[in-house]
Amino acid sequence: MSFISYMYKLRSSGPFPVNGKFIAHTFKAEKNEVTVHEAITDLKVSADMAGQEGEYVSISYSSHALTLEGELAFQGTEIKKPVYIEESEIPGAST
């Protein structure tokens, strides 16, 4: 079984001083699709990574002697390249 969720991150500049305080200017946000697998046998390969023109920025698998229909199975997390969205599109964000 696999689960899909989303990870959000504000894009920001380094902090800069304003009236004696430091603030960080934010601009837009990143939204990553995250897939978590309980047990799979078909793993992604290097060509699927963003540096090889694929769509994933992070892929991690581990196996703890799991089997799925007689095959070695893996638990894993796959994170796709971000898409850029407005901060107001983040669920629960207030503007």
Buried (B, 14 or more C-beta within 10 A) or exposed (E): EEEEEEEBEEEEEEEEEEEEEEEEEEEEBBBBBBBBBEBBBEEBEEEBBBEEEBEBBEBEBEEEEBEEEEEEBBBBEBBBBBEEEEBEEBEEEEE
